[in-house]
């Protein structure tokens, strides 16, 4: 675990203090990245990228008490950037282009929240991950996303309604 003193030292350029912070947060950051990309290697790459970005910009942190939220926000942004780059890659197979973007879930597959996250837009996915996987309050999520708490509440409501509909749809289809 790290202290505010460690954060203040890291802000001043102390690499050992920064390492202590990252070591304490790495599992949470990995879990967030993995929930976005659903691939271990890609999640590790995202955590490495977010660690690098946080290292070069830690001197600019505004609130040393919010370093965990700051790191999560950087990781989320890196994961979203990664997904955007992946969408630009078009795989070729035997000269054919596969443009299928939307993943369909068959009824024989196990449906859970993890799989259903793909149906949400980036902001709603982030809110669900922070709420139900990171167990954060609406206020904490609003701070991380730098938006009003009411936006978080409406995003949660809309997302849960959509996810419920997807679960019911799958149940009805057998």
Residue frames relative to the residue before (quaternion, step in Angstrom):
aa qw qx qy qz dx dy dz
X 1.0000 0.0000 0.0000 0.0000 0.00 0.00 0.00
X 0.2626 -0.7613 0.5755 0.1422 3.53 -1.16 0.60
X 0.3514 -0.7289 0.5560 0.1900 3.53 -1.29 0.41
X 0.6775 -0.4468 0.3794 0.4444 3.55 -1.33 0.09
X 0.5941 0.5683 -0.3522 0.4472 3.56 1.10 -0.69
X 0.6372 0.5148 -0.3196 0.4763 3.59 1.01 -0.82
X 0.6464 0.5169 -0.3193 0.4616 3.58 0.96 -0.87
X 0.6570 0.5065 -0.3151 0.4610 3.59 0.91 -0.88
X 0.6368 0.5102 -0.3227 0.4796 3.59 1.04 -0.76
X 0.6515 0.5136 -0.3169 0.4596 3.60 0.96 -0.85
X 0.6238 0.5407 -0.3332 0.4555 3.59 1.02 -0.81
X 0.6916 0.4638 -0.2643 0.4865 3.58 1.09 -0.73
X 0.6711 -0.5389 0.2866 0.4208 3.60 1.29 0.05
X 0.4520 0.6841 -0.4601 0.3405 3.60 1.23 0.12
X 0.3353 -0.7846 0.4935 0.1686 3.58 -0.42 1.27
X 0.6208 0.5421 -0.3445 0.4495 3.62 1.05 -0.69
X 0.6477 0.5007 -0.3166 0.4791 3.59 0.98 -0.79
X 0.6342 0.5183 -0.3259 0.4721 3.58 1.01 -0.80
X 0.6422 0.5249 -0.3175 0.4596 3.57 0.96 -0.86
X 0.6297 0.5376 -0.3265 0.4558 3.58 0.99 -0.80
X 0.6453 0.5145 -0.3075 0.4736 3.58 1.00 -0.86
X 0.6809 0.4898 -0.2900 0.4609 3.58 0.83 -1.00
X 0.6439 0.5212 -0.3289 0.4533 3.60 0.92 -0.80
X 0.6694 0.4927 -0.2975 0.4698 3.58 1.04 -0.73
X 0.7539 0.4011 -0.1955 0.4823 3.60 1.08 -0.71
X 0.4786 0.7390 -0.4165 0.2266 3.61 1.16 -0.44
X 0.6531 0.5190 -0.3357 0.4375 3.62 0.95 -0.73
X 0.6449 0.5046 -0.3158 0.4793 3.58 1.01 -0.77
X 0.6615 0.5066 -0.3051 0.4612 3.56 0.94 -0.89
X 0.6376 0.5198 -0.3229 0.4680 3.57 1.01 -0.81
X 0.6545 0.5182 -0.3210 0.4472 3.58 0.89 -0.91
X 0.6371 0.5138 -0.3272 0.4724 3.59 0.96 -0.82
X 0.6723 0.4964 -0.2999 0.4600 3.59 0.84 -0.97
X 0.6622 0.5182 -0.3081 0.4450 3.58 0.93 -0.89
X 0.6370 0.5346 -0.3315 0.4455 3.59 1.01 -0.75
X 0.6549 0.4903 -0.3131 0.4823 3.57 1.15 -0.49
X 0.8248 0.2883 -0.1235 0.4704 3.58 0.71 -1.07
X 0.2580 -0.8173 0.4824 0.1809 3.61 1.26 -0.34
X 0.6425 0.4395 -0.3301 0.5339 3.55 1.10 0.78
X 0.4909 -0.7067 0.4249 0.2811 3.57 -0.68 1.10
X 0.6902 0.4879 -0.2902 0.4487 3.59 0.82 -0.98
X 0.6572 0.4976 -0.3092 0.4742 3.57 0.96 -0.84
X 0.6336 0.5293 -0.3309 0.4571 3.59 1.01 -0.78
X 0.6362 0.5130 -0.3257 0.4754 3.59 1.00 -0.80
X 0.6387 0.5238 -0.3213 0.4630 3.59 0.98 -0.84
X 0.6524 0.5131 -0.3100 0.4636 3.57 0.97 -0.84
X 0.6502 0.4986 -0.3221 0.4743 3.60 0.94 -0.82
X 0.6360 0.5153 -0.3326 0.4684 3.59 0.99 -0.77
X 0.6557 0.5118 -0.3018 0.4658 3.56 0.96 -0.88
X 0.6857 0.4691 -0.2914 0.4742 3.58 0.90 -0.89
X 0.6059 0.5415 -0.3525 0.4641 3.60 1.10 -0.63
X 0.6518 0.5070 -0.3090 0.4719 3.56 0.94 -0.88
X 0.6763 0.4932 -0.2993 0.4581 3.58 0.86 -0.95
X 0.6661 0.4828 -0.3133 0.4744 3.58 0.99 -0.75
X 0.6107 0.5539 -0.3536 0.4418 3.60 1.06 -0.67
X 0.7283 0.4347 -0.2612 0.4608 3.58 0.84 -0.91
X 0.7718 0.3361 -0.2000 0.5013 3.60 1.17 -0.37
X 0.3726 0.7537 -0.4878 0.2350 3.63 1.18 0.14
X 0.5963 0.5835 -0.3583 0.4190 3.58 1.12 -0.51
X 0.6807 0.4820 -0.2721 0.4800 3.57 1.27 -0.38
X 0.3999 0.7308 -0.4811 0.2731 3.60 1.24 -0.04
X 0.3998 -0.7580 0.4774 0.1942 3.55 -0.87 1.02
X 0.8074 0.1284 -0.0311 0.5751 3.58 0.95 -0.87
X 0.3281 -0.7821 0.4976 0.1819 3.59 -0.30 1.23
X 0.6040 0.5597 -0.3537 0.4435 3.59 1.22 -0.37
X 0.7244 0.4168 -0.2203 0.5029 3.58 1.24 -0.38
X 0.2307 0.8125 -0.5120 0.1563 3.61 1.12 0.52
X 0.6280 0.5347 -0.3453 0.4477 3.62 0.98 -0.72
X 0.6612 0.4868 -0.2976 0.4871 3.59 0.92 -0.89
X 0.6273 0.5460 -0.3212 0.4530 3.57 1.02 -0.82
X 0.6673 0.4917 -0.2895 0.4787 3.59 0.95 -0.90
X 0.6400 0.5164 -0.3256 0.4666 3.59 1.00 -0.80
X 0.6443 0.5209 -0.3248 0.4561 3.59 0.96 -0.84
X 0.6439 0.5064 -0.3219 0.4746 3.61 0.98 -0.81
X 0.6591 0.5095 -0.3073 0.4600 3.60 0.94 -0.87
X 0.6355 0.5208 -0.3231 0.4697 3.58 0.97 -0.84
X 0.6704 0.4958 -0.2984 0.4645 3.58 0.89 -0.92
X 0.6432 0.5079 -0.3222 0.4738 3.61 1.01 -0.76
X 0.6458 0.5142 -0.3181 0.4662 3.60 0.99 -0.80
X 0.6589 0.4959 -0.3052 0.4763 3.58 0.94 -0.85
X 0.6349 0.5164 -0.3255 0.4736 3.59 0.99 -0.79
X 0.6278 0.5377 -0.3250 0.4594 3.58 1.00 -0.84
X 0.6760 0.4905 -0.2940 0.4647 3.58 0.87 -0.95
X 0.6325 0.5263 -0.3315 0.4616 3.58 1.00 -0.74
X 0.6490 0.5016 -0.3162 0.4767 3.58 0.99 -0.81
X 0.6427 0.5337 -0.3193 0.4474 3.59 1.02 -0.79
X 0.6357 0.5355 -0.3323 0.4458 3.60 1.04 -0.73
X 0.6439 0.5259 -0.3239 0.4515 3.59 1.15 -0.54
X 0.6116 0.5346 -0.3488 0.4673 3.59 1.22 -0.37
X 0.1286 -0.7869 0.6020 0.0424 3.56 -0.74 1.09
X 0.2980 -0.7772 0.5233 0.1826 3.61 -0.50 1.13
X 0.2163 -0.7535 0.6084 0.1236 3.57 -1.09 0.78
X 0.0006 0.7720 -0.6353 0.0198 3.53 -0.98 0.94
X 0.8357 -0.1144 0.0343 0.5360 3.56 -0.57 1.18
X 0.7261 -0.4447 0.2406 0.4660 3.57 0.97 0.82
X 0.6155 0.5301 -0.3554 0.4625 3.59 1.24 -0.09
X 0.3171 -0.7342 0.5699 0.1890 3.54 -1.08 0.72
X 0.2081 -0.7676 0.5961 0.1099 3.56 -0.83 1.01
X 0.0805 -0.8338 0.5462 0.0024 3.58 -0.33 1.25
X 0.3774 0.7357 -0.4918 0.2728 3.59 1.20 0.19
X 0.1236 -0.8097 0.5723 0.0402 3.57 -0.63 1.14
X 0.7306 0.4193 -0.2460 0.4795 3.56 0.87 -0.91
X 0.3026 -0.7576 0.5578 0.1529 3.54 -0.82 1.04
X 0.2274 -0.7654 0.5846 0.1438 3.56 -0.86 0.95
X 0.2771 -0.7518 0.5793 0.1499 3.53 -1.05 0.79
X 0.2867 -0.7672 0.5535 0.1513 3.55 -0.68 1.10
X 0.6104 -0.6022 0.3745 0.3529 3.55 -1.09 0.73
X 0.6412 0.5250 -0.3528 0.4345 3.60 1.08 -0.49
X 0.5681 0.5736 -0.3928 0.4403 3.57 1.24 -0.21
X 0.5077 -0.6181 0.4971 0.3363 3.53 -1.19 0.53
X 0.2077 -0.7817 0.5799 0.0972 3.56 -0.67 1.14
X 0.1842 0.7462 -0.6298 0.1127 3.53 -0.90 0.94
X 0.7373 -0.4231 0.2847 0.4432 3.54 -1.27 0.18
X 0.5877 0.5976 -0.3573 0.4122 3.55 1.05 -0.77
X 0.7171 0.4302 -0.2494 0.4883 3.58 0.87 -0.92
X 0.6717 0.5302 -0.3002 0.4214 3.56 1.00 -0.79
X 0.4935 0.6766 -0.4269 0.3411 3.60 1.19 -0.33
X 0.5882 0.6043 -0.3630 0.3964 3.58 1.14 -0.59
X 0.6321 0.5472 -0.3332 0.4359 3.60 1.19 -0.43
X 0.6516 0.5355 -0.3095 0.4392 3.60 1.22 -0.34
X 0.5060 -0.5997 0.5093 0.3536 3.54 -1.24 0.44
X 0.7396 -0.4548 0.2609 0.4219 3.58 -1.26 0.33
X 0.6888 0.4788 -0.3002 0.4541 3.60 0.80 -0.95
X 0.6778 0.4870 -0.3023 0.4604 3.59 0.87 -0.92
X 0.6169 0.5339 -0.3378 0.4693 3.59 1.05 -0.75
X 0.6491 0.5189 -0.3112 0.4610 3.57 0.96 -0.88
X 0.6518 0.5126 -0.3175 0.4600 3.59 0.91 -0.88
X 0.6647 0.4956 -0.3072 0.4670 3.61 0.90 -0.89
X 0.6465 0.5166 -0.3235 0.4589 3.61 0.92 -0.86
X 0.7016 0.4649 -0.2809 0.4613 3.57 0.82 -0.96
X 0.6740 0.5014 -0.2953 0.4551 3.60 1.03 -0.76
X 0.8372 0.2713 -0.1051 0.4632 3.57 0.63 -1.12
X 0.7094 0.3929 -0.2732 0.5174 3.60 1.16 -0.34
X 0.7473 0.3393 -0.2001 0.5352 3.59 1.10 -0.65
X 0.3312 -0.7932 0.4585 0.2257 3.59 1.32 -0.11
X 0.3274 0.7454 -0.5087 0.2799 3.57 0.96 0.91
X 0.5124 -0.6172 0.4957 0.3328 3.54 -1.24 0.46
X 0.6669 -0.4862 0.3722 0.4247 3.57 -1.27 0.28
X 0.6322 0.5366 -0.3260 0.4539 3.58 1.03 -0.80
X 0.6642 0.4968 -0.3049 0.4681 3.60 0.93 -0.88
X 0.6346 0.5167 -0.3242 0.4746 3.57 1.02 -0.78
X 0.6376 0.5231 -0.3217 0.4652 3.58 0.96 -0.85
X 0.6423 0.5178 -0.3236 0.4633 3.59 1.00 -0.78
X 0.6653 0.5016 -0.3038 0.4621 3.59 0.92 -0.89
X 0.7511 0.3926 -0.2099 0.4875 3.57 0.89 -0.95
X 0.3156 -0.7784 0.4782 0.2568 3.55 1.35 -0.16
X 0.5263 0.5716 -0.4372 0.4528 3.52 0.77 1.17
X 0.6399 -0.5209 0.3766 0.4211 3.61 -1.20 0.24
X 0.6044 -0.5735 0.4187 0.3613 3.56 -1.17 0.61
X 0.6064 0.5662 -0.3447 0.4392 3.60 1.10 -0.68
X 0.6114 0.5406 -0.3411 0.4665 3.59 1.11 -0.66
X 0.6314 0.5215 -0.3209 0.4758 3.56 1.04 -0.80
X 0.6621 0.5118 -0.3076 0.4529 3.59 0.91 -0.93
X 0.6881 0.4652 -0.2993 0.4697 3.58 0.86 -0.89
X 0.6183 0.5350 -0.3405 0.4643 3.59 1.06 -0.67
X 0.6356 0.5172 -0.3196 0.4757 3.57 1.01 -0.82
X 0.6616 0.5144 -0.3060 0.4517 3.57 0.87 -0.95
X 0.6801 0.4915 -0.2793 0.4668 3.56 0.87 -1.01
X 0.6711 0.5075 -0.2949 0.4529 3.58 0.92 -0.91
X 0.6765 0.4900 -0.2982 0.4619 3.56 0.86 -0.92
X 0.6210 0.5332 -0.3362 0.4658 3.58 1.07 -0.73
X 0.6592 0.5001 -0.2995 0.4751 3.58 0.96 -0.89
X 0.6744 0.4956 -0.2957 0.4606 3.58 0.88 -0.92
X 0.6241 0.5293 -0.3329 0.4685 3.57 1.02 -0.78
X 0.6484 0.5205 -0.3082 0.4622 3.56 0.98 -0.85
X 0.6486 0.5095 -0.3139 0.4703 3.59 1.00 -0.79
X 0.6492 0.5056 -0.3185 0.4705 3.58 0.98 -0.81
X 0.6651 0.4953 -0.3006 0.4712 3.59 0.92 -0.89
X 0.6313 0.5381 -0.3241 0.4548 3.56 1.02 -0.82
X 0.6685 0.4883 -0.2955 0.4769 3.57 0.96 -0.88
X 0.6381 0.5287 -0.3248 0.4559 3.56 1.01 -0.81
X 0.6777 0.4948 -0.2909 0.4597 3.58 0.93 -0.88
X 0.6892 0.4716 -0.2760 0.4758 3.58 1.15 -0.67
X 0.6225 -0.6138 0.3063 0.3767 3.54 1.28 0.18
